[in-house]
């Protein structure tokens, strides 16, 4: 365990250095907070980085309006318990138009997540935006710098990214530019979980196995989080299965996995033995010929 603790301590120090660097250089920083495992760990790192004061920036959650209900409860409790300022933003025009993941697919992601995020950042006038993305999640994220430059339309161009040598970060930005900053870039999924275990960080209940109502679609287990809004196929009925999540998105398009891991130690053991990517649970990453890289170029985090 000593070697593991040394490794996690080094990652912790690097992440806190990055967060402090943002505060030192930014005019108006913000931290994205989805209440998932990565953003929860990142928020805890911010709490440690500025203890005993609270972090000098708010948390921002872009609500797609199709979030897991227990995740929203965890989000609100986390901000309240730690005395953090929480800003929740949703695309109300899209909500009123009934934009949803069942009928609108990729259009839904663009309207309720990508466009909503860009509108929230414009409304707040934020220049440095901290997020919990990691390089090991997906091949397009492996191209990211820790300090990722975006243009006036929040567009990511990999050709415009700056070299980062010896942990020296170029934080200068031109008018209209913003910076997406990823303190967990060098972490893996196992690192995040092991760190939560090491520091005794409470994660959202969805990461732990319990009997949940699911339907199987296209090889994925979809948890029926809201039966009133669920679109059941003909003769389709939910059945209770012991499942948990490795990644969290909108509940109709996020696949659960069979599991008996009811605590963080069990999750660490299961994840260490897994041969599949955590983002395989994101059913909509590649629908309609799209890709995460294309979404990032449009402004998605």
C-alpha contacts under 8 A as a table, 3 or more apart, distances in Angstrom:
res1	aa1	res2	aa2	distance
1	X	4	X	5.02
1	X	5	X	6.05
2	X	5	X	5.14
2	X	6	X	6.17
3	X	6	X	5.03
3	X	7	X	6.22
4	X	7	X	5.09
4	X	8	X	6.19
5	X	8	X	5.07
5	X	9	X	5.91
5	X	198	X	7.70
6	X	9	X	5.06
6	X	10	X	6.24
7	X	10	X	5.24
7	X	11	X	6.44
8	X	11	X	5.06
8	X	12	X	6.02
8	X	191	X	7.06
8	X	194	X	7.98
8	X	195	X	6.37
9	X	12	X	4.93
9	X	13	X	6.15
10	X	13	X	5.17
10	X	14	X	6.26
11	X	14	X	5.17
11	X	15	X	6.15
11	X	186	X	7.61
11	X	187	X	7.13
12	X	15	X	5.24
12	X	16	X	6.17
12	X	45	X	7.14
13	X	16	X	5.25
13	X	17	X	6.11
14	X	17	X	5.10
14	X	18	X	6.31
14	X	183	X	7.60
15	X	18	X	5.11
15	X	19	X	6.27
15	X	45	X	7.19
15	X	183	X	4.68
15	X	184	X	6.31
16	X	19	X	5.05
16	X	20	X	6.11
16	X	45	X	6.12
16	X	46	X	6.65
16	X	48	X	7.78
16	X	49	X	5.43
16	X	183	X	7.54
17	X	20	X	5.18
17	X	21	X	6.05
17	X	49	X	7.95
18	X	21	X	4.98
18	X	22	X	6.33
18	X	183	X	5.82
19	X	22	X	5.20
19	X	23	X	6.56
19	X	46	X	6.75
19	X	49	X	7.59
19	X	130	X	7.81
19	X	183	X	6.66
20	X	23	X	5.11
20	X	24	X	6.17
20	X	49	X	7.07
21	X	24	X	5.03
21	X	25	X	6.23
22	X	25	X	5.28
22	X	26	X	5.58
22	X	29	X	7.28
22	X	128	X	6.86
22	X	181	X	7.98
23	X	26	X	5.44
23	X	29	X	6.82
23	X	56	X	7.50
25	X	171	X	6.87
26	X	29	X	5.77
26	X	127	X	6.58
26	X	128	X	5.92
27	X	126	X	7.79
27	X	127	X	6.61
27	X	128	X	7.81
28	X	57	X	7.76
28	X	125	X	7.10
28	X	126	X	5.05
28	X	127	X	5.70
28	X	128	X	6.75
29	X	57	X	5.93
29	X	58	X	7.96
29	X	126	X	5.57
29	X	127	X	5.98
29	X	128	X	4.73
29	X	129	X	5.85
29	X	130	X	7.60
30	X	57	X	5.32
30	X	58	X	5.50
30	X	59	X	6.18
30	X	60	X	6.82
30	X	126	X	6.48
30	X	128	X	6.58
30	X	129	X	5.14
30	X	130	X	6.21
31	X	43	X	7.90
31	X	57	X	6.97
31	X	58	X	6.35
31	X	59	X	4.92
31	X	60	X	6.04
31	X	129	X	5.77
31	X	130	X	4.52
31	X	131	X	6.20
32	X	39	X	7.16
32	X	59	X	5.67
32	X	60	X	4.75
32	X	61	X	5.94
32	X	129	X	7.02
32	X	130	X	6.02
32	X	131	X	5.36
32	X	132	X	7.66
33	X	36	X	7.66
33	X	39	X	5.32
33	X	40	X	7.18
33	X	43	X	7.68
33	X	59	X	5.71
33	X	60	X	5.57
33	X	61	X	5.16
33	X	131	X	7.61
34	X	39	X	6.22
34	X	40	X	7.92
34	X	61	X	5.56
34	X	62	X	7.43
34	X	75	X	7.37
35	X	38	X	7.99
35	X	39	X	5.95
35	X	40	X	5.61
35	X	71	X	6.48
35	X	72	X	7.66
35	X	74	X	6.86
35	X	75	X	5.22
35	X	204	X	7.01
36	X	39	X	5.58
36	X	40	X	5.98
36	X	71	X	7.89
36	X	203	X	7.55
36	X	204	X	6.79
36	X	247	X	7.58
36	X	248	X	6.41
37	X	40	X	5.11
37	X	41	X	6.13
37	X	192	X	7.39
37	X	193	X	7.83
37	X	203	X	6.08
37	X	204	X	7.22
38	X	41	X	5.26
38	X	42	X	6.10
38	X	132	X	5.23
38	X	133	X	7.32
38	X	184	X	7.85
38	X	192	X	6.71
39	X	42	X	4.86
39	X	43	X	5.99
39	X	131	X	6.99
39	X	132	X	5.08
40	X	43	X	5.14
40	X	44	X	6.29
40	X	203	X	7.05
41	X	44	X	5.05
41	X	45	X	6.24
41	X	192	X	7.03
41	X	195	X	7.96
41	X	196	X	6.89
41	X	201	X	7.42
42	X	45	X	5.01
42	X	46	X	6.36
42	X	131	X	7.97
42	X	132	X	6.37
42	X	183	X	7.40
42	X	184	X	7.33
43	X	46	X	5.01
43	X	47	X	6.30
44	X	47	X	4.94
44	X	48	X	6.28
44	X	201	X	7.86
45	X	48	X	5.09
45	X	49	X	6.00
46	X	49	X	4.90
46	X	50	X	6.37
46	X	55	X	6.04
47	X	50	X	5.64
47	X	51	X	5.84
47	X	53	X	7.98
47	X	54	X	6.21
47	X	55	X	6.05
48	X	51	X	5.19
49	X	55	X	7.81
50	X	53	X	5.48
50	X	54	X	6.07
50	X	55	X	5.72
51	X	54	X	6.38
51	X	55	X	7.96
54	X	83	X	7.56
54	X	84	X	7.15
55	X	58	X	7.70
55	X	84	X	7.77
57	X	85	X	7.73
58	X	84	X	6.73
58	X	85	X	4.86
58	X	86	X	5.85
58	X	87	X	7.00
59	X	84	X	7.20
59	X	85	X	6.05
59	X	86	X	4.78
59	X	87	X	6.06
60	X	86	X	5.95
60	X	87	X	4.77
60	X	88	X	5.94
60	X	89	X	7.51
61	X	86	X	7.50
61	X	87	X	6.24
61	X	88	X	4.89
61	X	89	X	6.28
62	X	88	X	5.97
62	X	89	X	4.92
62	X	90	X	5.82
62	X	113	X	6.95
62	X	116	X	6.79
62	X	117	X	6.11
62	X	120	X	7.60
63	X	66	X	7.53
63	X	67	X	6.88
63	X	88	X	6.61
63	X	89	X	5.90
63	X	90	X	5.00
63	X	112	X	7.87
63	X	113	X	7.72
64	X	67	X	6.36
64	X	90	X	6.23
64	X	91	X	7.53
64	X	112	X	5.18
64	X	113	X	5.92
64	X	250	X	7.20
65	X	90	X	7.04
65	X	95	X	7.26
65	X	112	X	7.86
66	X	100	X	7.90
66	X	250	X	5.23
66	X	251	X	6.37
66	X	252	X	7.69
67	X	71	X	7.05
67	X	72	X	7.10
67	X	249	X	6.96
67	X	250	X	5.00
67	X	251	X	6.00
68	X	71	X	5.23
68	X	72	X	6.66
68	X	225	X	6.42
68	X	250	X	6.86
68	X	251	X	5.73
69	X	72	X	5.30
69	X	73	X	6.50
69	X	225	X	7.28
70	X	73	X	5.00
70	X	74	X	6.17
70	X	204	X	7.82
70	X	205	X	7.44
70	X	206	X	7.63
71	X	74	X	4.98
71	X	75	X	6.05
71	X	204	X	6.37
71	X	205	X	7.81
71	X	206	X	7.50
72	X	75	X	4.92
72	X	76	X	6.22
73	X	76	X	5.34
73	X	77	X	6.15
74	X	77	X	5.13
74	X	78	X	5.98
74	X	204	X	6.11
75	X	78	X	5.25
75	X	79	X	6.43
76	X	79	X	5.38
76	X	80	X	6.14
76	X	86	X	7.97
77	X	80	X	5.07
77	X	81	X	5.85
78	X	81	X	5.28
78	X	82	X	6.20
79	X	82	X	5.42
79	X	83	X	5.85
79	X	84	X	4.84
79	X	85	X	6.69
79	X	86	X	6.30
80	X	83	X	5.15
80	X	84	X	6.45
81	X	84	X	7.91
89	X	116	X	7.42
89	X	120	X	6.31
90	X	112	X	7.24
90	X	116	X	6.28
91	X	94	X	5.34
91	X	95	X	6.32
91	X	111	X	7.50
91	X	112	X	5.87
91	X	115	X	7.98
91	X	116	X	5.36
92	X	95	X	4.87
92	X	96	X	6.13
93	X	96	X	5.17
93	X	97	X	6.24
94	X	97	X	5.03
94	X	98	X	6.30
94	X	99	X	5.45
94	X	111	X	6.71
94	X	112	X	6.57
95	X	98	X	5.15
95	X	99	X	6.01
96	X	99	X	7.76
99	X	103	X	7.57
99	X	104	X	6.50
99	X	108	X	5.90
99	X	111	X	7.89
99	X	112	X	7.68
100	X	103	X	5.93
100	X	104	X	5.83
100	X	105	X	7.53
100	X	108	X	5.77
101	X	104	X	5.49
101	X	105	X	5.10
101	X	106	X	7.93
101	X	108	X	5.70
101	X	109	X	7.56
101	X	252	X	6.92
101	X	253	X	7.26
102	X	105	X	6.38
102	X	231	X	7.30
102	X	252	X	7.58
104	X	107	X	5.34
104	X	108	X	5.14
105	X	108	X	5.34
105	X	109	X	6.82
105	X	284	X	7.50
105	X	287	X	7.43
105	X	288	X	7.80
106	X	109	X	5.14
106	X	110	X	6.37
106	X	284	X	7.51
106	X	287	X	6.82
106	X	288	X	6.75
106	X	290	X	7.61
107	X	110	X	5.17
107	X	111	X	6.12
108	X	111	X	5.21
108	X	112	X	5.71
108	X	113	X	7.65
109	X	112	X	5.51
109	X	113	X	5.23
109	X	114	X	6.49
110	X	113	X	5.65
110	X	114	X	4.72
110	X	115	X	5.79
110	X	295	X	7.83
111	X	114	X	6.13
111	X	115	X	5.08
111	X	116	X	6.43
112	X	115	X	6.36
112	X	116	X	5.46
113	X	116	X	5.13
113	X	117	X	5.87
113	X	300	X	7.25
114	X	117	X	5.22
114	X	118	X	6.36
114	X	295	X	7.67
114	X	298	X	7.31
114	X	299	X	5.84
114	X	300	X	4.76
114	X	301	X	7.73
115	X	118	X	5.15
115	X	119	X	6.10
115	X	299	X	7.60
116	X	119	X	5.11
116	X	120	X	6.08
117	X	120	X	5.09
117	X	121	X	6.20
117	X	299	X	7.94
117	X	300	X	7.44
118	X	121	X	5.17
118	X	122	X	6.14
118	X	153	X	7.98
118	X	154	X	6.81
118	X	299	X	6.85
119	X	122	X	5.08
119	X	123	X	5.97
120	X	123	X	5.08
120	X	124	X	6.20
121	X	124	X	5.22
121	X	125	X	5.94
121	X	126	X	5.67
122	X	125	X	5.01
122	X	126	X	6.92
126	X	129	X	6.80
126	X	178	X	7.60
127	X	177	X	7.47
127	X	178	X	4.77
127	X	179	X	6.26
128	X	178	X	5.97
128	X	179	X	4.83
128	X	180	X	6.02
128	X	181	X	6.90
129	X	178	X	7.74
129	X	179	X	6.15
129	X	180	X	4.82
129	X	181	X	5.88
130	X	180	X	5.97
130	X	181	X	4.70
130	X	182	X	5.99
130	X	183	X	7.41
131	X	180	X	6.94
131	X	181	X	6.05
131	X	182	X	5.27
131	X	183	X	7.35
131	X	301	X	7.71
132	X	182	X	5.81
132	X	183	X	6.83
132	X	184	X	5.91
132	X	185	X	7.79
133	X	137	X	7.57
133	X	141	X	7.56
133	X	182	X	6.03
133	X	184	X	6.54
133	X	185	X	6.44
133	X	301	X	7.80
134	X	137	X	5.73
134	X	141	X	6.82
134	X	142	X	7.76
134	X	182	X	7.19
134	X	184	X	5.55
134	X	185	X	4.27
134	X	186	X	6.57
134	X	187	X	6.25
134	X	188	X	6.88
135	X	138	X	6.70
135	X	139	X	7.54
135	X	141	X	4.93
135	X	142	X	4.25
135	X	143	X	7.47
135	X	144	X	7.10
135	X	185	X	5.26
135	X	186	X	6.52
135	X	187	X	7.57
135	X	188	X	7.75
136	X	139	X	7.41
136	X	141	X	7.28
136	X	142	X	6.37
136	X	186	X	7.95
136	X	187	X	7.58
136	X	188	X	5.89
136	X	189	X	7.63
137	X	141	X	6.75
137	X	142	X	7.76
137	X	188	X	7.81
137	X	189	X	7.82
137	X	277	X	7.46
137	X	278	X	7.18
137	X	279	X	6.70
138	X	141	X	5.42
138	X	142	X	6.56
138	X	279	X	7.40
139	X	142	X	5.10
139	X	143	X	7.15
140	X	143	X	5.50
140	X	144	X	7.35
140	X	292	X	6.83
140	X	293	X	5.27
141	X	144	X	5.27
141	X	293	X	7.73
143	X	158	X	7.27
144	X	148	X	6.52
144	X	158	X	7.55
144	X	161	X	7.95
145	X	148	X	5.29
145	X	161	X	6.87
145	X	162	X	7.40
145	X	163	X	7.74
145	X	164	X	7.26
145	X	182	X	7.97
146	X	164	X	8.00
146	X	180	X	7.90
146	X	181	X	5.52
146	X	182	X	5.02
146	X	183	X	6.74
146	X	185	X	6.23
147	X	169	X	6.99
147	X	170	X	7.81
147	X	171	X	7.50
147	X	179	X	6.20
147	X	180	X	5.98
147	X	181	X	4.68
147	X	182	X	6.75
148	X	156	X	7.83
148	X	161	X	6.34
148	X	162	X	7.88
148	X	179	X	5.42
148	X	180	X	5.02
148	X	181	X	6.12
149	X	156	X	6.90
149	X	160	X	7.29
149	X	161	X	6.20
149	X	173	X	7.95
149	X	177	X	6.96
149	X	178	X	6.09
149	X	179	X	4.71
149	X	180	X	6.48
150	X	153	X	7.51
150	X	154	X	4.92
150	X	155	X	5.27
150	X	156	X	5.11
150	X	157	X	7.35
150	X	177	X	5.67
150	X	178	X	5.27
150	X	179	X	5.88
150	X	180	X	7.25
151	X	154	X	5.08
151	X	155	X	5.45
151	X	156	X	7.04
151	X	176	X	6.50
151	X	177	X	4.65
151	X	178	X	6.55
152	X	155	X	7.38
152	X	176	X	4.51
152	X	177	X	5.13
152	X	178	X	7.29
153	X	299	X	7.61
154	X	177	X	7.66
154	X	178	X	7.19
154	X	298	X	7.40
154	X	299	X	5.14
155	X	296	X	7.35
155	X	297	X	5.12
155	X	298	X	5.48
155	X	299	X	5.04
156	X	296	X	6.27
156	X	297	X	4.63
156	X	298	X	7.20
156	X	299	X	6.66
157	X	160	X	5.53
157	X	161	X	7.12
157	X	297	X	6.52
158	X	161	X	5.52
162	X	170	X	7.40
164	X	167	X	6.04
164	X	168	X	5.78
164	X	169	X	5.84
164	X	170	X	7.69
165	X	168	X	5.59
165	X	169	X	7.78
173	X	177	X	5.84
173	X	178	X	6.94
173	X	179	X	7.86
174	X	177	X	5.53
182	X	185	X	5.41
183	X	186	X	7.87
184	X	187	X	5.20
187	X	191	X	5.69
187	X	192	X	6.73
188	X	191	X	4.97
188	X	192	X	6.41
189	X	192	X	5.27
189	X	193	X	6.42
190	X	193	X	5.20
190	X	194	X	5.90
190	X	268	X	6.71
190	X	271	X	6.87
190	X	272	X	6.67
191	X	194	X	5.08
191	X	195	X	5.86
192	X	195	X	5.15
192	X	196	X	6.24
193	X	196	X	5.09
193	X	197	X	6.29
193	X	264	X	7.24
193	X	267	X	7.73
193	X	268	X	6.05
194	X	197	X	5.01
194	X	198	X	6.05
194	X	268	X	6.52
195	X	198	X	4.89
195	X	199	X	5.95
196	X	199	X	5.33
196	X	200	X	5.53
196	X	201	X	4.68
196	X	202	X	7.21
196	X	203	X	7.76
196	X	264	X	7.73
197	X	200	X	5.04
197	X	201	X	6.55
197	X	264	X	6.18
197	X	265	X	6.76
198	X	201	X	7.89
203	X	207	X	7.14
204	X	207	X	6.10
205	X	208	X	5.62
206	X	209	X	7.41
206	X	244	X	5.89
206	X	245	X	5.99
207	X	244	X	5.30
207	X	245	X	4.96
207	X	246	X	6.31
207	X	267	X	7.90
208	X	243	X	7.66
208	X	244	X	5.15
208	X	245	X	7.18
208	X	261	X	5.98
208	X	262	X	4.91
208	X	263	X	6.12
208	X	264	X	7.50
208	X	267	X	7.21
209	X	242	X	5.73
209	X	243	X	4.89
209	X	244	X	4.49
209	X	258	X	7.92
209	X	259	X	5.68
209	X	260	X	5.49
209	X	261	X	5.34
209	X	262	X	4.99
210	X	241	X	7.68
210	X	242	X	4.91
210	X	243	X	5.91
210	X	244	X	6.96
210	X	260	X	7.53
210	X	262	X	7.08
211	X	240	X	5.53
211	X	241	X	4.91
211	X	242	X	4.15
211	X	243	X	6.41
212	X	223	X	6.61
212	X	224	X	7.95
212	X	239	X	7.79
212	X	240	X	5.11
212	X	241	X	5.54
212	X	242	X	6.24
212	X	243	X	6.60
213	X	223	X	5.67
213	X	224	X	5.70
213	X	225	X	7.89
213	X	238	X	5.26
213	X	239	X	5.10
213	X	240	X	4.44
213	X	241	X	6.51
214	X	221	X	5.95
214	X	222	X	5.26
214	X	223	X	4.29
214	X	224	X	5.65
214	X	238	X	4.95
214	X	239	X	5.45
214	X	240	X	6.23
214	X	241	X	6.78
215	X	221	X	5.74
215	X	222	X	5.36
215	X	223	X	6.62
215	X	224	X	7.30
215	X	236	X	7.26
215	X	237	X	6.72
215	X	238	X	5.03
215	X	239	X	6.66
216	X	219	X	6.24
216	X	220	X	5.53
216	X	221	X	4.62
216	X	222	X	6.21
217	X	220	X	5.22
217	X	221	X	6.43
217	X	222	X	7.11
220	X	255	X	5.22
220	X	256	X	7.08
220	X	281	X	7.56
220	X	283	X	7.75
221	X	255	X	5.03
221	X	256	X	5.24
221	X	257	X	6.81
222	X	251	X	7.36
222	X	252	X	6.38
222	X	253	X	7.15
222	X	254	X	6.47
222	X	255	X	5.19
222	X	256	X	6.28
223	X	251	X	6.90
223	X	252	X	7.38
223	X	255	X	7.46
223	X	256	X	6.96
224	X	227	X	5.92
224	X	230	X	6.66
224	X	238	X	7.19
224	X	251	X	7.63
224	X	252	X	7.48
225	X	230	X	7.97
225	X	251	X	6.68
226	X	229	X	5.62
226	X	230	X	6.12
227	X	230	X	4.98
230	X	252	X	7.66
232	X	235	X	7.94
232	X	236	X	5.78
232	X	237	X	7.30
233	X	236	X	5.23
241	X	258	X	7.37
242	X	258	X	5.93
242	X	259	X	5.92
242	X	260	X	6.54
243	X	256	X	6.01
243	X	257	X	5.31
243	X	258	X	4.38
243	X	259	X	4.98
243	X	260	X	7.26
244	X	256	X	5.50
244	X	257	X	5.60
244	X	258	X	6.62
244	X	259	X	6.14
244	X	261	X	7.96
245	X	248	X	6.67
245	X	255	X	7.23
245	X	256	X	4.81
245	X	257	X	6.07
245	X	281	X	7.77
246	X	256	X	7.40
246	X	257	X	7.69
246	X	278	X	5.62
246	X	279	X	7.91
246	X	281	X	7.22
247	X	254	X	7.60
247	X	278	X	6.06
247	X	279	X	6.43
247	X	281	X	6.32
247	X	282	X	7.25
248	X	251	X	7.69
248	X	254	X	6.42
248	X	282	X	7.74
249	X	253	X	7.15
249	X	254	X	5.73
249	X	282	X	7.05
250	X	253	X	5.77
250	X	254	X	6.15
251	X	254	X	5.31
253	X	282	X	6.40
253	X	283	X	5.12
253	X	284	X	6.09
254	X	281	X	5.44
254	X	282	X	4.97
254	X	283	X	5.66
254	X	284	X	7.92
255	X	280	X	7.81
255	X	281	X	4.42
255	X	282	X	6.37
255	X	283	X	6.55
256	X	281	X	6.54
260	X	266	X	7.94
261	X	264	X	7.59
261	X	265	X	7.93
261	X	266	X	4.63
261	X	267	X	5.33
261	X	270	X	7.35
262	X	266	X	6.47
262	X	267	X	7.39
263	X	266	X	5.42
263	X	267	X	6.36
264	X	267	X	4.97
264	X	268	X	6.16
265	X	268	X	5.14
265	X	269	X	6.40
266	X	269	X	5.17
266	X	270	X	6.21
267	X	270	X	5.12
267	X	271	X	5.97
268	X	271	X	5.22
268	X	272	X	6.06
269	X	272	X	5.23
269	X	273	X	6.52
270	X	273	X	5.34
270	X	274	X	6.30
271	X	274	X	5.06
276	X	280	X	7.33
277	X	280	X	5.59
278	X	281	X	6.14
279	X	282	X	5.23
280	X	283	X	6.87
282	X	285	X	5.76
283	X	286	X	7.52
283	X	287	X	7.72
284	X	287	X	5.18
285	X	290	X	7.03
285	X	291	X	5.88
285	X	292	X	6.02
286	X	289	X	5.84
286	X	290	X	4.88
286	X	291	X	4.93
286	X	292	X	7.26
287	X	290	X	5.60
287	X	291	X	7.67
290	X	294	X	6.54
290	X	295	X	7.54
291	X	294	X	5.26
291	X	295	X	6.39
292	X	295	X	5.02
292	X	296	X	6.10
293	X	296	X	4.99
293	X	297	X	6.25
294	X	297	X	5.11
294	X	298	X	6.42
295	X	298	X	5.06
295	X	299	X	6.46
295	X	300	X	5.24
296	X	299	X	5.07
296	X	300	X	4.40
296	X	301	X	5.89
297	X	300	X	7.08
